[in-house]
Amino acid sequence: MILVVAISGRSLAAAARRAGYRPLVADLFNDTDTCRLAERATILPGSLNDGIDGREILPSLRKLVGQDRPEALVYGSGFERRPEIIDMLAETFPIAGNSADAIRRVKDPLSLASFCAEIGIPHPEIRFEPPKDRRGWLTKVPGGAGGSHVRPATSFGPSPTGSYFQRHVPGVGLSALFLAERGCARLVGYSRQWPSPSAASPFRYGGAVRLPRFPREKGGKISRWLNDLVARTGLVGLCSADFIDGPEGTFLLEINPRPGATLDIFDGEDTSLLTQHLRSVRGESIEVPVFRGAVASAIAYASRPIPRFPELQWPPLTADHQRPGSELDAGDPVCTVLAQARSAAAAERAVKARISELSPHWEEYAG
């Protein structure tokens, strides 16, 4: 039995089941398939806007666990802004993941920029004071996830508290999934990412596709960068690195020190990444899986408020289903959609087409 704690815990719960574990899940959504996968589930105290409630999380998890003794607590997104919560949880549960100190090393913008400068990794210029000319700059929130916190610096209104400025670099979103083991980075695979922009969130995460092939020279360079970063930061377990790859080169944007959004397109019945995550955290030898073909996943968002979400017959290759009767605001996630193909381009086209086909089934109920 393992305890899964994340903003959205469904993908980790599914990975736990594939690895032979019975998951206890605490997340913000408790959608229908998360509850189906979980041995028991509870709503994580907090919200998407305010983050996880550090005062209420421990009593909530103790109630969820009851008399059981999970082998490990595996956390996903939601802790980068409050790494001290990890320290607090570690006093009660065995944490299978990075320490709060390791999270701070890679999520603090100045710390990451310093590591990149030492290693020679291209990294966009950052600053905390507003540039005189804001054109070509973005504002970001340290520890933010999903792209919704990223804004053009020219946007109207005040920047969120604690935000910083990063120079915009044109290119395509690229992510490297890796297992940090004994001071080294073992590359699992690469994915290409794309945004699903809205008026309020022009860089909101849209989806990702697993790349069946990747240029050897570029892959070798990224592998060397990540090896050096892992050695300097003490990262362990399943992590990912997000890059922008464009005409100016390949730039590291951020490190995600936990299993993330691409778990769905890499984990499978024969490739238990959660097992390898647990082994790498314990300092044991790991096996890096080999993949064939391309898999894509994308998030379908509500374009308008839906006062009462309908009861739907969800087709295969969908997940994170909204509960019937839920009230959704514009921009809330409705479900995750997946598609498979031989090439990355075909898988990306297929997953976007599936969202276009599915969305009328709930958009007709919009207010």
N, C-alpha and C positions, 0 to 999 in steps of 0.2 A: 504494500500500500504506500502511495506517495501523496503528498499534499501539494496541490497546484494553486498558486496565487498570482493573479495577473489582472490587468484591465479587462482583457478577454482571455478566458482560459480554455476555450474549446479545442484549439489546435494542440495544446499541450496535453489535454485530457485524452484526445484521440491518439496522440503519440504514446501516452502511457498505456492505453489499452493494447496498442499494437506491440508494446514491449512486454506485455504480460502483467502489468500492474493494475490495481484497483485504485483509481484516483478520487481523492476528495478535492473538490474545486471551490474556490472562492474567487468570484470576479464580479464586475459591475453589471453584467447583463443577465446571467442565468438563462440564456436562451434555451429553446426546447432541446436542441441536440446536445448542448453542454450537460443539461440535466439527465439526458438519456445515457450519456457516456459516463457520468460521475456515479460513484458509489453513493455519495451524498454531496449536495451543493448548497452554497449560501451566497447571498449578496454581499459583496465586499463593501465595507463602509467607505463612502467617498463619492466622487462624481468625475466625469470627464473634464469639466472645467476646473475644479478645485483639486483634483488628484486624490490619492488615497488618504483616508483619515487615520493618521498615526495614533490617535488616542483610542480609537475603537477597534482597530484591527486585531489586536491580541485577544481580547475577550471574544470577538467573533470567531476567530480561528480555534480557540480552545473549545468553544461550544460545538463547532463543526466536527472537530476531532473526537471529542468525548473521551471514551476509554481506550480508543485505538492509539497505536504508536506508529506513525508513519516512518518509513525508512528514511525519507528525506523530504524537505520542502524545496520544490523547484519553482522559481519565480520567473515571470515573464515581464512584459512592459508595465510601467507605472511607478517604478522605484528610482528612476534616474534623478528625478527632482528631489527626492527625499531618501537618500541612501542611508540616513541614520535609522530608518525603519528596519533595514536589514540587520543592523547591529542589535536592535531590540529583539527582533524575531529569533536571532541566533542564540539568545539566552534560553529560549524555550524549545526550539526545533533545530534539528540538524540541517543546515543550509547546504544544498547542492547547487552551488553557483559561486559567483564572484563576491568577494567581501565588499563592504562599504568603501574601504580605502581604494580598492581597485576600481570601483565604479567612479569615485571622485577623480582618479588619475586620468580616466579617458573621457569623462563627461564634462569636466571643467574646461571651458574653451581655451583659457590660457595654458593650462597644463597640456592639453592635446597639441596646441600650436607649438609649444616648447619641444615636445617629443618629436613632432614632425620636422622641426628645424634641426634637431640633433641628428636625426636619421637621414635627412635629405628627402623627405616625402613632400611633394607639392601639396600645399594647403592654402585655401583662399585667405587673403588678408582679413584679420578681424580687428575690431576696436570697440571700445565701450562708450566713447564720446561720439556724438553724431558727426558724421563728415560734413564738411561745408557744402558740398554738392552731393545730395543723396542719390542721384541717378546712378544706377549700376550697383546699388547696395541693397542688402536684405536685412531685415531684423529677425532674430531668432531668440527663442527662450531656452536657456541651458537645461538639458534633460528632457526637452520636448520630444514627442514621438508622433509619427504619422503625417508629418508635414503640415498639419493644420496651424501650427504656431509660426510658420514662416510667412513673412509678408514683405512686399517691396518696401524699402525704406521711404519711398515717396508717398506711401499710403497716408490718407488723412487720419487724424486722431492720434492720441498718445500711444507710444510703444508700451507693451506689457511690462510690468514691474520686473526688473532683473534681466531684461533682454539685452542683447548685444548686436553689433553690426558685423555683417560678413559680406565681403565683396562677391557679387554675383559672377559665376563662371558659366558660360554657355556649354551645353553638351547633353548627353544622355545619362540617365541615372543607372548606375552599375553597383551591384552588391556582391561581396565575396563572403560566402559562408565558410567558417573555419572552426576547427576544434583546437583550443589552446591546451597543450599537453606538455608538461615538464619543460616549460620555458620555450616551447616551439609552437608554431602555427601549422596545423595540418589542414590544407585546403580541401573542403568538401565539394564546392562547386560555385559557379557564378550565375547570377540572374540579372536580367535587365528590368528596370522599373519604369513606370510611367505615372504621371499625376492624374487626378480626377478633379480638375479645378472647379471651384465655385466662386461666386462673387466675393464671399468673405474669406475664402481659403484657396488662393490661386495655386498653391503647391501641395494641396491635400493628396495623400497617398491614394493611388488608384489601383495598382496591381503590379505583378511581377511575373516573369517567365523564366524558367530554368533554361540555361543555354547548353545545348548538347556539345558545343565546341567553343573553344576560346583560344585566341592567339597565344602561341607558346611563349614568345618573347615578353609580351605584356603580362601574362600570367606569372612568369618567373620573376619579373620585377615586383609585382604585387606580393608574391609569396615572400620575397626577401624583406620587403617593408613590414609585413605583418609578423614575420619571425622576430625582427628587431623590436617591434612594438610590444609583443608578448613578453619578450625577455626583459624589457624595461618596466612594464606595468604589472607583471605578475598575474595576467589574466588566466583564467581556467575555464574549461568547458566550452559549450557551443556558443559562439559569438558571431557577429557579422560586422563587416566594414562597408560603409556606403561611400561611393565615389561619384564624381562627375567626369565623364569621359568625352572630350570634345576636341575642337581644333587647337586649343591651347595646351592639350595634354590631359593626363589623368590626375585628378586632384582628390585627395581624401577629404571627405566632409565630416564624417563622424564614425565612432565605434559604438556598436550596440553590445554591451557586455552580458548578453543573455539570449536564450532562444527567441527568435522574432518572427516577423511576418512571413518569411519565406519557408517556415517549417513545413507548411502544407505541400509545397512543390518539391521538397527533397526527401521528406520522411515517407516510408512505406512499409509494407508487410515484411519485405526482405532487407530493409535498410533502416533498422531501428536507431535513429539518431539520439533518442533519449537514453538508450542503453550506453551509447558511446559518450554522451554528455556525463552521465553518472560515473563512468569508468575514468574519464579524464579528470574530473573533479577529485576523485580518490587517488589520482596519480598512477592508475593502472594503464597497461597497454591498451591501445584502441585499434579499431579497424575502420578505415575510411572507405565508404561504399563507392561503387562505380555505377554511373547512371547511363541510360540510353534514352534517346528521344527527348522531347520537350513537354513540360507541364506548366500551365499558367493558372494563376489565381487572381481574382479581382474582386473588389468590394462594390456592391450596388448600394447607392445612396438614395434616400428619398429626396426628390427635387422640390417637393412642397410638403407642408404639414399634412399628416394623416391622423385625424382625430381618433380613429379606431381601426387598427390594422386587421385585415380580413383573415379568415382561416383559409389557408392555401394547401393544395396538394403539391408539395415541393418535389421537383424532379431530381434524379440522381445528379451527382457532382455539384451539389449545392450544400452549404453549411451555414452555421451561425444564424439560423432562422429566427426572425422576430416572432414573439409570442402573439397569438391572436388576441385582439382587444387592446394591444399596447397603443399608447399615444406617441406619435413620432413628430419631431420637428423637422423642418427642412434641413437637409444635411446629415441626418442621423443614418447610420448604416442599417440596411435592410437584410442583407445576407452576403455570404461569400460564394462566388461562382468559380468553378474550375473547368479546365479543358485540357486535352492531351492531343499531341500531334507529333509528326516526325521532326518538324522544324520549329524554331522559336517564333518565326513570323506567323506561321500557320496557327500555332497555339494561341498567340496573342490575338489574332483576328477572331478566332473561334470564341474565346472567352468574352470579348467585347460584344460579339454578335449575340451570345447567349443572354447577356445583360439586357440588350435592346429588346430581345424577345420576351424576357420575363417581366420587365418593368411595368408594362401596361396592366398586369394583373393586380398591382397594388396602387399604381398611380390613379386609377379610376376612383379610388376611395379617398383621394386627397381633398382637403378642404378648400 
